[in-house]
Amino acid sequence: MNGGFARLPAPPYYAVVFSSQRNAADPAEYAVAAERMLELAQRQPGYLGVESVRGADGFGITVSYWQSEAAIAAWRAQAEHAEIRRHGRRHWYTHYELRVGRIERVSGYAAGRDAPGSAD
């Protein structure tokens, strides 16, 4: 879905952490749906970015970033997103958890250059 770090503004902003365990059903259909969700999210007001990984065992973590809780609520209410969530529960996931949090500060490191908050 995504191949690296999201480019984000200075905090505060919100993160939605979606941890999931995929089953083996319809990997091609799942990939198409994941790309569609990314396209839709990118068009949603308040969307800031996404970071996503999935291991060979089917466990994955996707973190989407949003300007506000209202933007998250609007994304949750988006009709096509809601339908794909329902489909996912029936067909693709054996378990998932969703966590929402407010990001207050950022620190990091990038070899050869300063990263946000890299003074730590």
Contacts in CASP RR format, 6 or more apart in sequence:
PFRMAT RR
TARGET T0000
AUTHOR 0000-0000-0000
METHOD contacts of the structure
MODEL  1
MNGGFARLPAPPYYAVVFSSQRNAADPAEYAVAAERMLELAQRQPGYLGV
ESVRGADGFGITVSYWQSEAAIAAWRAQAEHAEIRRHGRRHWYTHYELRV
GRIERVSGYAAGRDAPGSAD
1 34 0 8 1.000
1 35 0 8 1.000
1 38 0 8 1.000
1 50 0 8 1.000
1 52 0 8 1.000
1 54 0 8 1.000
1 62 0 8 1.000
2 38 0 8 1.000
2 50 0 8 1.000
2 51 0 8 1.000
2 52 0 8 1.000
2 62 0 8 1.000
3 52 0 8 1.000
4 51 0 8 1.000
5 51 0 8 1.000
6 48 0 8 1.000
6 49 0 8 1.000
6 50 0 8 1.000
6 51 0 8 1.000
6 63 0 8 1.000
6 65 0 8 1.000
7 49 0 8 1.000
8 48 0 8 1.000
8 49 0 8 1.000
8 65 0 8 1.000
8 106 0 8 1.000
9 48 0 8 1.000
10 106 0 8 1.000
10 116 0 8 1.000
11 103 0 8 1.000
11 104 0 8 1.000
11 105 0 8 1.000
11 106 0 8 1.000
12 102 0 8 1.000
12 103 0 8 1.000
12 104 0 8 1.000
13 48 0 8 1.000
13 65 0 8 1.000
13 66 0 8 1.000
13 67 0 8 1.000
13 102 0 8 1.000
13 103 0 8 1.000
14 65 0 8 1.000
14 66 0 8 1.000
14 67 0 8 1.000
14 68 0 8 1.000
14 69 0 8 1.000
14 71 0 8 1.000
14 72 0 8 1.000
14 100 0 8 1.000
14 101 0 8 1.000
14 102 0 8 1.000
14 103 0 8 1.000
15 63 0 8 1.000
15 64 0 8 1.000
15 65 0 8 1.000
15 66 0 8 1.000
15 100 0 8 1.000
15 101 0 8 1.000
15 102 0 8 1.000
15 103 0 8 1.000
16 63 0 8 1.000
16 64 0 8 1.000
16 65 0 8 1.000
16 66 0 8 1.000
16 72 0 8 1.000
16 98 0 8 1.000
16 99 0 8 1.000
16 100 0 8 1.000
16 101 0 8 1.000
17 61 0 8 1.000
17 62 0 8 1.000
17 63 0 8 1.000
17 98 0 8 1.000
17 99 0 8 1.000
17 100 0 8 1.000
17 101 0 8 1.000
18 61 0 8 1.000
18 62 0 8 1.000
18 63 0 8 1.000
18 64 0 8 1.000
18 96 0 8 1.000
18 97 0 8 1.000
18 98 0 8 1.000
19 59 0 8 1.000
19 60 0 8 1.000
19 61 0 8 1.000
19 96 0 8 1.000
19 97 0 8 1.000
19 98 0 8 1.000
19 99 0 8 1.000
20 59 0 8 1.000
20 60 0 8 1.000
20 61 0 8 1.000
20 62 0 8 1.000
20 93 0 8 1.000
20 95 0 8 1.000
20 96 0 8 1.000
20 97 0 8 1.000
21 58 0 8 1.000
21 59 0 8 1.000
21 60 0 8 1.000
21 93 0 8 1.000
21 94 0 8 1.000
21 95 0 8 1.000
21 96 0 8 1.000
22 30 0 8 1.000
22 54 0 8 1.000
22 58 0 8 1.000
22 59 0 8 1.000
22 60 0 8 1.000
22 92 0 8 1.000
22 93 0 8 1.000
22 94 0 8 1.000
23 92 0 8 1.000
23 93 0 8 1.000
23 94 0 8 1.000
25 91 0 8 1.000
25 92 0 8 1.000
26 91 0 8 1.000
26 92 0 8 1.000
30 92 0 8 1.000
33 84 0 8 1.000
33 87 0 8 1.000
33 88 0 8 1.000
36 80 0 8 1.000
36 84 0 8 1.000
37 81 0 8 1.000
37 84 0 8 1.000
38 50 0 8 1.000
40 78 0 8 1.000
40 80 0 8 1.000
40 81 0 8 1.000
41 47 0 8 1.000
41 49 0 8 1.000
41 50 0 8 1.000
41 64 0 8 1.000
41 75 0 8 1.000
41 81 0 8 1.000
42 49 0 8 1.000
44 71 0 8 1.000
44 74 0 8 1.000
44 75 0 8 1.000
44 78 0 8 1.000
45 71 0 8 1.000
45 74 0 8 1.000
46 66 0 8 1.000
46 67 0 8 1.000
46 68 0 8 1.000
46 71 0 8 1.000
47 64 0 8 1.000
47 65 0 8 1.000
47 66 0 8 1.000
47 67 0 8 1.000
47 71 0 8 1.000
47 75 0 8 1.000
48 65 0 8 1.000
48 66 0 8 1.000
48 67 0 8 1.000
49 64 0 8 1.000
49 65 0 8 1.000
50 62 0 8 1.000
50 63 0 8 1.000
50 64 0 8 1.000
50 65 0 8 1.000
51 62 0 8 1.000
51 63 0 8 1.000
52 60 0 8 1.000
52 61 0 8 1.000
52 62 0 8 1.000
52 63 0 8 1.000
53 60 0 8 1.000
53 61 0 8 1.000
53 62 0 8 1.000
54 60 0 8 1.000
54 61 0 8 1.000
64 75 0 8 1.000
65 103 0 8 1.000
66 72 0 8 1.000
66 75 0 8 1.000
69 100 0 8 1.000
72 100 0 8 1.000
75 81 0 8 1.000
76 82 0 8 1.000
105 117 0 8 1.000
106 116 0 8 1.000
106 117 0 8 1.000
107 115 0 8 1.000
107 116 0 8 1.000
107 117 0 8 1.000
107 118 0 8 1.000
107 120 0 8 1.000
108 115 0 8 1.000
108 116 0 8 1.000
108 117 0 8 1.000
108 118 0 8 1.000
108 120 0 8 1.000
109 115 0 8 1.000
109 118 0 8 1.000
110 118 0 8 1.000
END
